[in-house]
């Protein structure tokens, strides 16, 4: 069964300057590796020490459970490898749910 999901990833508590750029580059590489680079946009605010990654449109996924675990854990691991003190807030949104 396939479902439509959105994701957002907010990374904060980064040292202003180069650290947000390194996190953004690492996340972009991770997303490319998992064929999500066309679906997830990564932006950085170096002066505020923040990076955001998120979908503008839902991603259709089969086998969500295992896939979601790999994407969520991999995102956390990717950020922490570059910025161990970063705060990571990862959220899923389920587009098929009724409000």
C-alpha positions, -999 to 999 in steps of 0.1 A, spaced: 0 0 0 12 35 -8 7 66 12 14 103 7 36 119 33 53 152 38 83 157 60 100 186 77 133 187 94 144 217 115 179 218 127 189 245 153 216 252 178 242 254 151 272 277 154 266 306 131 289 307 101 301 275 83 283 249 104 248 255 88 264 252 54 281 219 63 248 205 77 229 216 46 255 200 23 254 168 43 216 166 43 215 173 6 240 144 0 219 121 22 187 131 4 203 125 -30 215 91 -18 179 82 -10 164 97 -42 147 125 -23 166 154 -37 139 164 -61 112 162 -34 129 178 -4 142 214 -4 171 222 20 176 258 31 200 274 56 201 305 77 238 308 86 234 339 107 207 322 129 224 289 130 195 270 114 188 246 86 154 235 73 145 207 50 110 200 39 87 189 11 66 213 -8 44 185 -21 36 150 -7 59 121 -15 42 88 -24 58 60 -5 53 22 -4 64 3 27 64 34 48 73 19 82 108 6 74 115 34 49 105 61 74 127 46 101 157 47 77 150 82 66 144 96 100 173 79 117 196 86 88 187 123 89 195 125 126 228 106 121 238 128 92 232 160 111 250 147 143 280 136 123 286 172 112 272 190 143 270 168 174 253 196 195 226 203 170 189 201 180 170 181 154 132 182 151 119 158 124 82 156 117 60 136 93 27 149 79 3 124 65 -15 140 35 -42 113 33 -55 120 68 -87 140 72 -85 171 93 
